[in-house]
Amino acid sequence: NESWQYYSHPNHIPVFADEIVGTEAQITICGSDRQCLYDLSLTNSTSFAVGMMQFGEANSLNVKLLNNFPPKIIGSSTFIVTIGQVSSYNFTIEDTDDNVTVGVVGGIPYDAKLIGLKGAYTFNLTTSKMENISLTFFAMDSLNATSIL
């Protein structure tokens, strides 16, 4: 039940984050993270400042993950193979991330090859006998968002 005078500090000068220079010790702890330097300078609590810095980094990563979508694989659901001949299966991958890992898993014969460049891929296979082969093609971006075909 205090009056407003109790909370009033007319001589208070606010400190803004862009005014914080940081000591050498603070920069060793926070690096170039302005918010961490601000928190450390005002609270003198390393655990609080580092904790808030880690929270901010985790939040930035979560925002990045939420805005990321897996690569889009476009191709047929069937692959017709002729015994004794090279059979080719073509598909494309679209993604805003330039760093996409593409592969194939399943009962892959040793002579099978996956060839690709800039989103266009060809899977070549030669088989010498009638057999049932199940293949799965995948595309994974740098944030591990994955699509399969």
Summary of the structure (lengths in Angstrom):
residues: 149
radius of gyration: 28.3
end to end distance: 67.1
largest distance: 93.0
contacts: 339
relative contact order: 0.14
helix: 30%
strand: 26%
